Amino acid sequence: MELLFLGTSAGVPTRSRNVSATAIKSDKSRRWCLVDCGEGTQHRLLHAALSLGQLDAILITHLHGDHCYGLPGLLASASMTGRQAPLALIGPRPLEAFVKAIQAATGLHLAYELRFLAIESLAMPFETADFTVEAAALSHSVLSYAYGFSEKNLPPKLDTHRLEALHVPRGPDWGRLQHGEDVVLEDGTRITSSEVLLPKRTPRKIVIGGDNDTPALLESLCRDAQVLVHEATYTQAVVERLGTDNQHSTAARVARFAQRLGLPNLVLSHFSPRYQLLEGAIPGIRDIAQEAAAHYQGRLFLAEDLARYRLAPGGELSRLDDMPSAANGSSHR
């Protein structure tokens, strides 16, 4: 499974960060899903190897502008670039009214069917082409949700040692057995697929949260996850100075939650633009990294725009590009 961050800033964009949008895809497919679509998301996509024709579903966590104002433009561009396949649009119930109002006001006609699915009435779990998806309600100033993506269609693996012990020659018979068929060897021995197929591994799962001041609401959704992507809009020091968290999480709050659950990988995003990337800036993005690291002992990452990550079958998240993470305020163990 792969993640690509298209926007990691909270509220407004900065020179180095766009507002919220995250792409998730299987590592065995060209299809992908988009979680949130802040203003400018389609421009960020011009720098990514992702096609709007292969977009399987858009999932909106909540209807604050930095998470959905880019949606009308992206939908229009998908139509103008030739998309014809239906597209699922999932989110809080008011999302449909928001999009239809813009269509009516601007005369936006789409050459494909837009299928609105209100998360409040959607049977759980639901499926995209490559994922089984669950949702959890969060705590914010408007309806906000998190989505858990579990891979599906795991290919069965052959027990090669068992095949060799049974003297099954490499070739078409191995393929038949892997696809659940039985084979008969030249000497008349019948080999069943159940004899030589290994148990399927546990599906990988990534949880991507919307804005949320209570990480504990994600406990059930995260129980079998290897990665949590969660906002860390503030540090505790800034919250104390402001006198409010504006119903957002601090780095410490989400880090303590991830540590308590034993989540192996934590990715923080949605940073207030006050946290600068410049070395020595006060406050700086390193403040968020240091606050989270004081409470969390797993693999910790601070997301950056256009950074790509891969979750390996064994459950370890790694960054795929070669940008120097430490210099940009990221850390991992």
N, C-alpha and C positions, 0 to 999 in steps of 0.2 A: 504494500500500500504506500502511496505517496501523497505528500502535502505540498502545496505551493501557496505561499502567502502573497496575495495581491494587494493587501493593504493592512497596515498594523497600527495606524494612529487612531486616537479617540477624538471624536467631535469634529475636528477640522484636519485637513491635510497639512503636512509640513514639506519642506524641500526634499526630505529623504523618505517620507512615509505618506502613502495614500491612506484613505479611510477604509473601513473594514471590508474584507473579502478574502475568502480562503477556498482554494480548489482542492478536491480530494479525488483520487482515482486509484483503481486497481493497478498493480504493476504488470498485469497480464492483458490489459485492455486499453484502447484509445478513448473509451468513453469516460466521462468525468462528471462530477457534481460540484456545484458552487454553493457555498454557505455564505450568505450575505452578499450585498452588491452595492457598496457605497459609491458615491459619485466618482467617476474616473476609472471604474473597474475595467471597462472595455478598453481603455487606453493601456492599462497595465497588461491586459491580455495580448497586446501587440508584441510584448517582450517575452511571451511564453509559448511553448509548443503545445497549445491547446486550441482546438477548433470549436467554434460555436455550433457547427454542424454535428459535433460529437457530444455536445452538452446533454446530459441525461436528465438532470433535474436541478432546479434552483430552490434552495431552502433558506428562508429568511427567518432569523432568530427573533427579531422584533422590528417595529416600524419607526424607530428613530432614524433621522435622515442619514446619519453616517453609516447606516447599515442597509439602506434601500434606495437612496436617491439616484443611484446609477442604474437602477433596474429598467426604466423606460428606454433609455438609450441603448442598453445592451440588447433588449428584446427587439428594438427596431433594427439594429445592425444585423442581428441574426437573420431577420427576414430579408433585408436588402442584400445579404451575401448568399442567399439561396436556400436557407433552411426551409424544409417542408415537413419534416417529421414532427409529430406532436411534442410538446415540452411541458413537463410537470412543474408547477409553481406551488410550493408548499410553504405555509407560514400561518401566522395568526389570522383569524377570520377577516379583519379589516383590510388585509392585503389585497383581496379581490376588488373591493371598492376603490382603493387607491389606484390600482392599475387601470381599471375601467374608466375612472374619472379622467385620467390623463389621456387615454385613448379617445374618449369622447371630445375632450377639449382641444386636442391637437390633430384629430383626424388620423390617428395612428392605426393603420391596417397591417395586420400580420399575415404572412402567407402560410402560416402554420397554425395548428390548433394549440391554444394555451389552456392547459388543464389546471384549474385552481383546486387545491386540496387544503381545506382548513384543518390545521393541526388539532383544533379542539374536538373535531368529530371524526378524525381519521383513525381507523382501526390500527392498533399497534401489535406487532411491528408491521411496517410496510416495506416494500421492496423497490429498489432501482435495478438497473441491469446487473450491477456487480455487488450490491450491498443489501443487507438487511438493516433497516433503519428503525431506531427507537427514539423517543423524545421524552424530555422531562421539563416540567414547568419550573421557572426560576423566579427570583425576587428582584424586581426592578420597578421603575416608575411607570412602565407600560408592560403589557403582556410580553414575556420574553421566554425563550425556550433554548434548550440544548439538544443536540442531535448526536446519537451514537451510531457509528457506521461499523458494522461487522461484515467481513468478507464472506461471500457465499460461493457456491460452485467450486469448492475445493477439489482439485483433481486427486484421485486415489494414487497411492504410490505402491510400487511392486517391491516385495521382499526378494531382492536379487539373490541373496544367499540361499533362500529356500528354493528358488527357481533352479539354481545351479545344483543343489542337492537332489532335486527331482529330475535332473537331466533334461530340462526343457531348453531346447536350443534358442539362442537369441534370434529374433526375427518377428514375423507376423504373429506368432502365437503369444508372444509377450504383449503385443498390442491388444489382442483379443481379450486376454486375461485382465489387462488393466481396465478395459471397458466393460467388465462384468460377465464376459462370456466364458464358457468352459471349453477346453480343448482336449483332443485325444492324440496322444503321441503315436509314433510309428509302431511301437510295440503293443499298442492297444490300451496303454495306461490312460485313464481319464483324470485330468487335472481340473479342479474347480477353482474359480476365481477367488472364492473365500479362503482357499488354502494359501494363497500367495499375495493377498492384498494386506498391507499394513493398516492399522487403525488410522483414521484421519486425524490430523493435528487439530488443536484448538484454533478456531478462527481468530484472526487478528481483529482488534477493535480499537477505533479511535473515537473519542468524544470531543465534540467542538461546541463550546458553550457561547451563549449570547451574554449580554450584560447582566450582572448578577452580584448582589451583595452578600449572598449566603451560599458559599460553596457546598455546604452539607446537603443541599437539595439535590446534588448530583450523586449522592452516595450509591443509590441503587443502580443508576446508569453506568457508574464507573467500576462496579464490582469486578467485572470480567474484562476490563479495558487495559490496554498497555500504554495508551497515550491519552492525556488530557490537554486540550488546548483551551485556555481560559484567559479572560481579561485580567490585567493587573494595571488598572488605570492609574493608581496612586501608590506611593509609599505611605507608611503610617505617619511619618513626620509631616508630610504635606497635608494629610487628612486632619491632623491635630491643628495645623496652622489655619486651614480653611474652616474648621469647625463642622465639617460635613464630608461624607464620602459620596454624596449625590447618588446613593444606592449603587455604588460600584465596589469592586473588591480591591483590596490592597495586595501587594505582592506577598506579604507575610500571611495574610488570611488564606489565600489559595494554596500557598506552600505548606502551611500546617495541615490543611485538609489532605493534600496529596501525600504527605508523609504519613498521616494517620492511616490512610487506606493502603499504603505500600505501593502506590502507583510507580512503575519503573521509569516513566518518562513524563516530564511536565514541560509544556511550551507556553510561555506567557506572551500575551499580545495586547493590542488595544491600549497603547500607552498615551497618557496625557501629553500633548505637545510641549508642555513645560520641561519634559525630560529630554535634554539635548544629547546628541551623540558626541559632541566635541569633548576631547580629553580635558578633564578638570572642570567641566561645566557644573554649575550648581543651580538647580538640581540636574543631575546627569542620569543617563540610562543605566550607568553602573550602580546607581543607588538602588534601582529596582533589582538588579542581579544580586547585589550583596544582601539585600533584605530577604529575598527568597532563599538564597543559599544558606542563610542562617537557620532556616526552619525545614529545609528539605535536603535529603541525602541522595536522591536518585539522580537521573540524568536530566539536567536543567538546561533549557534553551530559551533565549529571548528572540522572538521572531523578528525578521527583517523583511522588508518588501522584496519580492522575487526570490527569496530563499526557498530552497527545495529540500525536503526531508523524505527519507524512506524508512518505513517500519519493516524490519526483517522478519522472516517467519519465526525466528526465535524470540521476538519481542523487543529488540533493541532498536531505538530510533537513532538515525545518523543523518548528518547534513550532507547533501550530494554535491554542492558546489564547493569551490575552494576558497571562498572569501574567508579571511582571517577572523574567526568569531570573537576572540578575546578583545581585539581592537575595536570591535563594534558593540561591546557591552553584552555579548553572549557568553554563557559559560556552560560547560557540561562536564559530567564526571563519567 
